[in-house]
Amino acid sequence: MTGLILPPGQGRKLITKAQEVTFKATEAHGSSISVFEVLVPPGFDVGAHVHGDAQEFFYVLEGELELLAFEPVERTAENWHEWRSPDGDEIVRATEGAFMFVPPGTPHAFRNASDKPARMLFQCLPSPVHELYFEEIAEIWSAGGSIDQEAIEDMRRRYDVSQITPLRYDPSTRADAQSATARKA
């Protein structure tokens, strides 16, 4: 039996306009945990969602992400950015070295509200649920034209993703907010 060693930057890549995912360890390698390196561009918001069976682990390697991992006092359908838990937990601004564990049934989300890409190590148990999810969503995003929201919803149901707030990708959001702040000053 042999293990797996990958040099930096190596692994099968899925690149879309919304993110870059590099497969590190997968079911095909004999791993029960899927391991990915994910480049999250400015303006990407995965949207709050829940998995019934999956456990997820996130580790910020570079940049800054906003993270959520709790049941809020009230779930709002439009966005999760102002959610609070009954214990007073709030969204965390996570930088290099920050870690998030998400047990099954826990609402969670991440977004890059900065003006620079962020890079994270992402692990999911069990394998290969997220491997298949990433492959299929890459196909949907690369189909050209507008995103087929119905296809995304159908795919999410098959891969144990109950979406609470929408997935969004708007690379101009952060730059526009910074311009507005600069104009007010």
Buried (B, 14 or more C-beta within 10 A) or exposed (E): EEEEEBEEEEBEEBEBEBBBBBBBBBBEBEBEBBBBBBBBBBBBBBBBBBBEEBBBBBBBBEBBBBBBBBBBEEEEEEBBBEBEBEEEBEBBEBEEEBEBEBEEEBBBBBBBBBBEBBBBBBBBBBBBBBBBBBBBBBEBBEEEEEBEEEBBEEBBEEBBBEBBBBBBBEBEBBEEEEEEEEEEE
